[in-house]
Amino acid sequence: PEMMQMFQQQAERFGTTTQPRDIVSIKPGDPTQNKPHELTTDTGETVLAHTVILATGAT
């Protein structure tokens, strides 16, 4: 957990915003037309993003 916090803090220093969510589907965007990816959360919310970082976790 400590290392992940350090990674997140470093990213935030460069202006990155994080929105931890449980994603159930991703519709890829088209970067050549500046169209974002369309993500659907487990609650049905739609989130648009130009960059997505997947963190699947580990046990």
N, C-alpha and C positions, 0 to 999 in steps of 0.2 A: 504493500500500500504506500509506503514512504516514497519509493522510486516513482510510482505512478503520479503521486502528488507533485513531485519535482518536474516530471515531464509536462504536466498540465500547467504548472506555474510558468515554465519556460515558454510554452506556447502562448499563454495569455500575455506575456511581456511583449510579444510580437503582434498583439491585437486579435488573436484568435478567440472566438467565443465557443463555448462548449454547451451542448444541450443533451445530456445523457437521457436516452429514451430507449425503450424496447421497440425495435423496428420489426415489422412482420413482412413488409415487401418494399422493394426498391424498383422504381421505373427509371432507367438511366436517362439522363439529359443528353443534350447535344452541345458540346463545348464550342463547336464551329459556328453555332448560331446563338451562343450565349444563353442556352436554355438550361436551367438547373435540373438536378435530379429530383424526383418526387418520391418521398418516403412516406410510408403509412405506419403509424404507431399501433401498438396493441390496443389503444383506446379508440382507434379510428381517426385520429388526427392526421392531417396531411402536413408535411413539413417539406419546404423547398430548400435545396442547398446546392451550391456549386462545388463544394468539397465535402466528402464524407470519409470519416475515419472509422473503420470497423474494429471494435474491441470485443472479441468473443469471450474473453475471460479464460481462466484455467483453474483447475482444482488440484 
